[in-house]
Amino acid sequence: MVVLERTVYDTQVAVATLETAATATTNLASQGYIITAMGGDAGLTDNILVVGTRVRGDSLPRPMLVLQKMPNTSNSGYRSFTNASATRV
């Protein structure tokens, strides 16, 4: 007889802006979530969606390293960054 065990996962989605994305990801990590996806909303509101996933009942805080960079203006259509600083939380 084969016994299948199921693992149940919890997910949480945080809506953030560029200014609050570091706080949103840090908050999720501190609640035990692993950041499994990040993305924009196709320019509709300039929000960033941050998705966290964890095994149900697992609330062990996750280490998180947040890099904050200042944008370097460029006419190439891509955003490049310089002057990085890091904060371990």
N, C-alpha and C positions, 0 to 999 in steps of 0.2 A: 504494500500500500504506500502510495506517495502522499506525503503531507506537505502542503505548500504553506509557507509562512508569508504573511503579507506585511509589508512595511507601509505605514501611513505617514504621509508628509503633510506639513502645514506650509502654506505660502502666504506671503504678505507683499502687497504692492504699495510703494510709497511714491507720491507725486512730489517732484521737487523742481526747482529752477537751477540754473547754473550756480547761483549763489548758495543754494541750500542743499545741493547734491551731496557734499561731504558729510553734512549733518545727518541727512536721511540714510546714507549707507552706514554710517557709524552707529546710528540708532538701531538699525536692523541687526547689525553684527553683534551689538551688545546684548541683544535678545536671543542670540543663538542662531540667527539666520546666516546662511551662506549666500552671498550675492550671486545669483544665477543668470541674471539678465539686466541689461540697461538699454534704454532706447528713448528716442524722441517721439513726439506725437505728430510727426510729419509737418511741423511748422504751424500747426493750428493755434497753439497757445504758448509755444516755446517752453513747454514743460518737459522734464525728463522723468520717465517711469523707471523705478528701481524695484526689481523683483528679488525677494529673498525666499529661500527654501530651507526647511529644517525637518528632521525626523520628529514626528509628534512626541512631545514630552521632553525633547532635548533643548534645554535653554542655556547650555554652556556658552558663555560669551566667546565670540570668534575674534581673533586678532585682525586688526585692520590698519593699513598704512594708507594715509591720504596724502596725495601729492597735490599741492596747489601751485599753479603756474600762471604767469602773466602772459596774455596773448601778445604776440609780435605781429604787428600789422603787415599784411602782405596783399598784393593785388592778384595773386595766383588763383584765388577762389578757394584755397585751403587755409585753414587756420594753423599756424605754427606757434609753438610755445617756447619761451625762454625763462630764465630766472626761477627755476624750480625750487620749492621748499617742501620739506616733508614733515609730517607730524604723525607719530605713532600713537594710536589710541587703543 
